[in-house]
Amino acid sequence: MFDRLCIIGVGLIGGSIARAARLNGLSQTIVGFGRPEDLANLQTAKQLGVIDEYYLDLAEAVKNVDCVVIATPVASIKAIFTLLQPLWSAQTIYTDVGSTKGSVLVAAEQVFGEIPPNLVPAHPIAGAEQSGVEASLDDLFVGKRLIITPTDNTSPQALQAIKTLWEKLGSLVSVMDAKHHDGVLAATSHLPHLLAFALVDMLGRKDEQNEIFKYAAGGFRDFTRIASSDPTMWLDICLANRDELIPLIEELKTELGVIQNTLQNQNGQQLFQTFTYAKNARQRFLDQFEN
């Protein structure tokens, strides 16, 4: 599919893209790029066979490549675009894997003056609590959803190429606008991570005094699993998507207030209705997911 594929940021996601592309024969040569402080990780990536070559010089890394995948934290996207701007090639397709898409489009407009037609923003809804190239997997994206957020300016040919790439990596591809994406992901991913971080932060401080964690059951482990995620990555995501998150936090505060009142008033019937509706709503989600 590609002669040369360049991965900027060879971590969990970037490394998994490289592994899956190699497994599926999607590129003749896979190149990694990173900063000097990433040298050890890049060396590991080459030793593991995840990439064929690596460079600390971006001009060398993107020379004669057909596709560039930006797999760095969303907060670094503008800086990456700035580095790429003098090297940008109309013959190359560029994409990213950021968890927020509005911020990517804003960064592109700020750097290029407009969103380049050969830039195709995308977001694989896949990951793990581990990070780094050693955690990467060649089947990380199989059966997982992938959202592409093109603009009116996006090249149809570039869009189709990225869609085909992700389909060949095993993803279930959807296309939507960036604002819709950010709203959906704020509700289904970003807010749950905030809740997990907040709950464990609160209980962790109590645990220092009362040994709470000593008596925590499996439900606590399941509910708080995502609080083990990379704090730096989630800091970037939550700040980038704060305009979508803040209204959701306000809605949740209202919902918790309602539940607090039902408890204070010992209104068991209303509390039961809340629990029942939530149980049924989750079952609808499971039925849709499993089908």
DARAGI-V949762 format. One record per residue. N is the residue number from 0. PHI is phi in degrees with one decimal (NA if undefined). PSI is psi as a letter, one per 30 degrees, with the letter a starting at -180 (NA if undefined). BURIAL is I if it has 16 or more other C-alpha atoms within 10 Angstrom, else O. Layout:
N&PHI&PSI&BURIAL, N&PHI&PSI&BURIAL
This chain:
0&NA&e&I, 1&-123.8&k&I, 2&-79.2&e&O, 3&-130.9&k&I, 4&-116.5&k&I, 5&-110.3&k&I, 6&-107.7&j&I, 7&-95.1&j&I, 8&100.1&i&I, 9&-93.9&i&I, 10&-106.6&b&I, 11&-58.3&e&I, 12&-74.5&e&I, 13&-60.3&e&I, 14&-66.1&e&I, 15&-68.7&e&I, 16&-61.9&e&I, 17&-61.9&e&I, 18&-61.3&e&I, 19&-67.8&e&I, 20&-63.8&e&I, 21&-67.0&e&I, 22&-58.7&e&O, 23&-97.7&g&O, 24&62.7&h&O, 25&-94.4&f&I, 26&-152.9&k&I, 27&-70.4&e&O, 28&-133.8&k&I, 29&-117.2&k&I, 30&-111.5&k&I, 31&-111.7&k&I, 32&-128.7&k&I, 33&-158.1&l&I, 34&-82.8&l&O, 35&-53.8&e&O, 36&-70.1&f&O, 37&-93.4&g&O, 38&-56.2&e&O, 39&-61.0&e&O, 40&-65.4&e&I, 41&-65.4&e&I, 42&-62.9&e&O, 43&-62.9&e&I, 44&-60.1&e&I, 45&-70.7&e&I, 46&-61.8&e&O, 47&-79.9&f&O, 48&80.1&g&O, 49&-72.5&e&I, 50&-125.9&l&I, 51&-93.5&e&O, 52&-140.9&l&I, 53&-142.7&l&I, 54&-139.6&k&I, 55&-100.8&f&I, 56&-105.3&j&O, 57&-64.4&e&I, 58&-59.0&e&O, 59&-70.7&e&O, 60&-65.6&e&I, 61&-97.9&g&I, 62&-63.8&k&O, 63&60.9&g&O, 64&-90.0&l&I, 65&-89.7&f&I, 66&-147.1&k&I, 67&-118.6&k&I, 68&-109.6&j&I, 69&-90.7&j&I, 70&-119.6&h&I, 71&-109.1&l&I, 72&-55.9&k&I, 73&-60.2&f&I, 74&-67.0&f&I, 75&-96.3&f&O, 76&-60.4&e&I, 77&-61.0&e&I, 78&-62.9&e&O, 79&-65.0&e&I, 80&-58.4&e&I, 81&-62.9&e&I, 82&-68.4&e&O, 83&-78.9&f&O, 84&-51.8&e&O, 85&-73.0&f&O, 86&-103.7&f&O, 87&-60.4&k&I, 88&-122.7&k&I, 89&-67.6&f&O, 90&-87.9&f&O, 91&-109.5&k&I, 92&-100.2&k&I, 93&-117.4&k&I, 94&-148.6&l&I, 95&-139.2&l&I, 96&-131.1&g&I, 97&-62.3&k&I, 98&-78.6&f&I, 99&-123.0&k&I, 100&-109.7&e&I, 101&-59.3&e&I, 102&-65.9&e&I, 103&-67.4&e&I, 104&-66.7&e&I, 105&-61.7&e&O, 106&-61.4&e&I, 107&-63.5&e&I, 108&-64.4&e&O, 109&-66.7&e&O, 110&-84.0&e&I, 111&-99.9&f&O, 112&86.4&f&O, 113&-160.0&l&O, 114&-83.9&j&I, 115&-57.7&k&I, 116&-64.7&f&I, 117&-96.8&g&I, 118&-102.7&k&I, 119&-121.7&j&I, 120&-65.4&k&I, 121&-148.9&l&I, 122&-145.9&j&I, 123&-78.0&k&I, 124&-89.2&i&I, 125&-157.4&l&O, 126&169.9&a&I, 127&-158.2&l&O, 128&-72.4&f&O, 129&-77.2&l&O, 130&-137.9&l&O, 131&92.6&l&I, 132&-63.9&f&I, 133&-67.0&f&I, 134&-90.2&f&O, 135&-68.9&l&I, 136&-134.5&k&I, 137&-81.6&f&I, 138&-119.2&g&I, 139&-60.0&e&I, 140&-100.1&f&I, 141&-66.3&k&I, 142&76.7&g&O, 143&-97.3&l&I, 144&-78.9&k&I, 145&-133.6&k&I, 146&-111.0&k&I, 147&-106.0&k&I, 148&-122.6&i&I, 149&-72.7&l&I, 150&-113.8&l&I, 151&-63.4&f&O, 152&-91.6&f&O, 153&-68.6&k&I, 154&-64.3&k&I, 155&-57.9&e&O, 156&-68.3&e&O, 157&-66.0&e&I, 158&-59.8&e&I, 159&-65.8&e&O, 160&-63.8&e&I, 161&-70.5&e&I, 162&-60.0&e&I, 163&-64.6&e&O, 164&-55.6&e&I, 165&-69.1&e&I, 166&-64.1&e&I, 167&-71.0&f&I, 168&-80.5&f&I, 169&101.2&g&I, 170&-81.0&l&I, 171&-97.0&j&I, 172&-91.8&k&I, 173&-123.8&l&O, 174&-124.6&k&O, 175&-154.7&l&O, 176&-77.5&l&O, 177&-63.5&e&I, 178&-65.0&e&O, 179&-61.7&e&O, 180&-56.4&e&I, 181&-65.5&e&I, 182&-67.9&e&I, 183&-64.4&e&O, 184&-71.4&e&I, 185&-59.9&e&I, 186&-76.0&e&O, 187&-96.7&f&O, 188&-130.2&e&O, 189&-70.0&e&I, 190&-63.5&e&I, 191&-57.2&e&I, 192&-65.5&e&I, 193&-59.0&e&I, 194&-62.9&e&I, 195&-64.3&e&I, 196&-60.7&e&I, 197&-65.5&e&O, 198&-64.8&e&O, 199&-69.6&e&I, 200&-60.2&e&O, 201&-65.2&e&O, 202&-72.3&f&O, 203&-62.2&e&O, 204&-68.5&e&O, 205&-69.9&e&O, 206&-61.9&e&O, 207&-60.7&f&O, 208&-106.6&e&O, 209&-123.4&g&O, 210&55.0&h&O, 211&-59.1&e&O, 212&-63.1&f&O, 213&-59.0&f&O, 214&-110.9&g&O, 215&-71.9&k&O, 216&-94.7&a&O, 217&-61.8&e&O, 218&-61.5&e&O, 219&-64.5&e&O, 220&-63.5&e&O, 221&-65.3&e&O, 222&-67.8&e&O, 223&-101.2&g&I, 224&-52.4&e&O, 225&-73.1&f&I, 226&-71.0&f&I, 227&-86.2&g&O, 228&-69.1&l&I, 229&-62.2&j&O, 230&-60.2&e&O, 231&-64.0&e&O, 232&-61.5&e&O, 233&-75.8&f&I, 234&-60.5&e&O, 235&-60.6&e&I, 236&-63.0&e&I, 237&-66.3&e&I, 238&-67.3&e&O, 239&-67.0&e&I, 240&-111.3&g&I, 241&-62.0&e&I, 242&-64.4&f&O, 243&-87.0&e&I, 244&-75.1&e&I, 245&-59.6&e&O, 246&-61.6&e&O, 247&-67.3&e&I, 248&-63.5&e&I, 249&-63.9&e&O, 250&-62.5&e&O, 251&-65.9&e&O, 252&-59.5&e&O, 253&-64.0&e&O, 254&-61.9&e&O, 255&-65.4&e&O, 256&-63.3&e&O, 257&-63.2&e&O, 258&-65.1&e&I, 259&-59.6&e&O, 260&-66.2&e&O, 261&-64.5&e&I, 262&-68.5&e&O, 263&-62.0&e&O, 264&-90.1&g&O, 265&53.8&h&O, 266&-87.9&i&O, 267&-62.4&e&O, 268&-64.5&e&O, 269&-66.7&e&O, 270&-64.5&e&I, 271&-61.8&e&O, 272&-63.4&e&O, 273&-63.0&e&O, 274&-62.6&e&O, 275&-65.8&e&O, 276&-61.1&e&O, 277&-62.4&e&O, 278&-61.4&e&O, 279&-67.8&e&O, 280&-63.5&e&O, 281&-66.1&e&O, 282&-65.3&e&O, 283&-60.9&e&O, 284&-61.2&e&O, 285&-62.6&e&O, 286&-63.6&e&O, 287&-67.6&e&O, 288&-66.3&e&O, 289&-72.5&f&O, 290&-92.4&NA&O
